[in-house]
């Protein structure tokens, strides 16, 4: 049984590997939820069967391992409907706690124009809709399956995620970028891959790798330039990898698509807090 009592004595590294977040953040969440639960039951009502810590572990294990509500209910000794309700309750409390951070990375209000920024898109698989028009919208030709795209903008110096945007799998990476950065200062510098050719027309200080053609092979200088950009850009690939340790982002998303953006944004907030 993966109850809090079984993992509370783990060392910090093993604890984070189990639930996906550091112990400090876990304790902050537990304290916030305890306060909210006391407020909820101030005038009475049935107390929950699980402790606040076990409710929080169940919520984090849902993100970390992406178990079904049925299996989570069996693990924690509650009905699957109650497992669903408690996970939704945790999301509400944590989204309120992270409200300012969520606003920052979704509206990109505090992007520092003095720093370079790395941009990349990762795709998360979703279930195929029965509606043929919706199928076309979410079908990614690159991945050959139905996906949601997550665009990450990361500060190259602080390594923090400073921007996040979402779109359907059929939308091109560069189109997603243009739609999400309409209000940004044109002096901001971005490092991007070859999917963002033309970015210099919008953000003049931005760089993409040199692209060879049939009659114009890359020179040694061009190859060194591309290698330098790749060495810097690898940091954003590592961030995508860390986000996908939460299997809710790496496996096929089974829940309603309306809930995906909030959950992915909360995971980005977990990452930023860990820095």
N, C-alpha and C positions, 0 to 999 in steps of 0.2 A: 504494500500500500504506500503510495507517494503522499503521505500526510506530512504536515509541517513538523510534527514531533520526530519524524524519521530523518529530516534533513537539517534541522536547526543547529546541530553540532558539526555540520560539515565545515571544512575550512572555506575561506572566501572564494577561492578559485573553483572548488567543486560546487559550492552553492550557486555561483553564477552559471556554471555549466548546466545545472539542473533546472533552474527557473528562468534563465535568460537575462536577469538583471542583477546588479551587485546588491549585497546585503543592506547597504545604507539606503538605497532607493526602496528596497522592499520594506524596510522599517518605517520610512516616511509614508509610503502608501498605506501600510497597516494602521498607523496612527490616524491618518486622515479618514480611513474607512471606519475605524472605531468611533471617532467623533460623529461621523455621519449616521452610523447605525444607532448610537445613543439618542441622537436627535430624532431619528425616525420612530423609535420606540418610546419616546418621552411620555406619551399619553397611553402607553400600554401596547398590547398586541403580542402575538406569539414570537418568542425569540428564535433565531435561526438554529438549526441543528448543528451546523458547523461553526467553528470559531472564525474570527475575521482572518486570521493567518491562513487557515485551510481554504477559505473562500478565495483568498488572493493567490494561493498556490494553484488552485484549480483554474483560475483565470489565466495565469501565466503559462500553465501547462497546455492550455488550449492554444495559445499563441505559439508556444515553443514546439510542441509535438503535433498539434492540430488533430487531436483525438475527436471523435464524435461526442455529442452530448450524452449519448447513451453510455458509451464507455466511461466517460468522466463521472456520470452518475453512479455507475457500478463501483468505480475506484473509491469514490468519496461517500458512498452509502446513501445517496439521495436519488430522487426521481430525475429523469433526464430533463423534464420541463423545468424543475427547480435549478438544475445545473445551468440551463439556458438563461433563466431569470437572473441568477447571481452573476453570471458573466456579463450580461448587459448592464447590470447595476455597477459592476466594477468599471466598465468602460465609461459610464457616465461620470463616476467620481473622478477617475484619472484624467478624463478629458477636461474637467473643470480645473483640476490641479495644474494641468499643463496648458491652460487656456492661452496665456501670453506667449508661450513658446510655439504653440500651434499657429497662432496668428502671425508670428514672425516668419516661419518657414513656408506658410501657404501664401502669404501676401508679399513675401520677400522685401519687407520694409527696411531692413537693416543690413542690406548688402553693402559692404565696404568697397567703394570704388578705387581705393588705393591698393587693394589686394588682387591677386589673380584668382580666378575661380575655375574649377573643373566641372564639366557638365557631361552627363552620360544618362542613357536610358536603359532600364532593365524591364523585362516583360514577365508577367505572372500569368500562368495558365488559368483559364476559367472554364466553366462548363458550357457546352454548346447549347444555345437557345433553340427552342422549337420554332421560333419565328424566323423565317428565312432572311428578312431584312436585317434583323438584329445580328444574325449569324454573320452576314457580310461585314457589318460594322466592326465586329470584334475579331474577325479573322486576320491573323498576321501572316503575310506572305513569307516573311523571313523565318518565322518559327514553325510555319505550316500547322498552326493550331489557333484556337481562339484565346486571346490574351487581353490583359489590361497593361498599358504602359505606365511605368513610373519614371519620371524624370527627376534626377537628383542633381542639385547644384551645391558644390562643396567649396568652402574657403580653403585655398591651397596652403595657407599659413597655419590657421587655427585647426584645420581638419574638421570643422563643424559643418553639418548640413544647414545651409542658409536658404535653400529653396527646394520646393517639391511641387510637382504638377502631375496630373493624371490625364490619360485619354484612352480611347479605344484602340485595339490592336492594329486596325487598318490605317491609322493616322501615321504619317511619316514623322520620324524623330525631329527633323528640323521644323516641320510645321507645328509640332507640339511646343518646341522651344520658342518660336516666334509668337505663338498665341499666349504663352505664359510670361513673356518678358516685355510686353508692350509699354509698361510704365517705368522701365529701368533706364538709368542714365547711360547714354551711348558711349561714355568713356570707360565703362567697366570692361575689363579684359577677361576673356574666356579661353580656355584650352579645350578643344573638342576633337573628336575623331573625324574621319572623312564623310560621315553621315551629315555633317554640318557645313558642307561646302557652300560658301556664300555668306557665312556669318560675319565676315569682315565688312560687308556692306551695311550691316546694322550696328555692329560693335567693332569699330575700326582697330582697336588694339588686340583683337582676338587672333588666335593662331590655330591652324589645322595642319595636319601632315601634308607634305608635298605629295602629289599624285603623279605617277608615271603614266605615259601613254605609249602607243605603239611606236611612234617616231621620236618621242622625247623621253628616253630612259633617265632615271635618277642619277645625278652626279654623286660623288663621294660626300660632298658638302650637304647635299639634300638628304642623303641617308643618315648622316650624323645629326642633322636637324630633326628628322623624324624619330630617331632613337632618343634624342633629348626630350621631345614632347611625350613619347611613350613612357619614359622613365618617370616623368612628373605625373602623367595621367593615370598611372597604375594605382595611385592612391584612391581614386574614386571607384575603381573596380574592386579594391579591397573593402570599401564601404558597402558596396552592393552585396559582397560575399557575407559580410557580418550581418547585414539586415536579413539575409536569407537563412541564417541559422535558426530564425523563427520559421518553422515549416509552413506556417499559414501563408507565407509569401513564396515559398519554393515548391509547394505541392499545388495541385489543382484546387482552386478556390471553390468551395461547395456552397457557401452562404449567399445571401442576397448581395448583388453587386453594389447596392447603395451603401452597404456597411464597409466596403473594402477601403475606401479613401481614408476614413477615420482610423481604421486599424493600422494601415500602413504608416500614416502620419504619427500615430502614437509610438510605433516601433522606432521611427526616426528620432522622436523625442527621447526614448530610452537610450539610443546611441549617443545623442548629444550630451545627455546627463552623465554618461559614463566617462566622457572626456574630462 
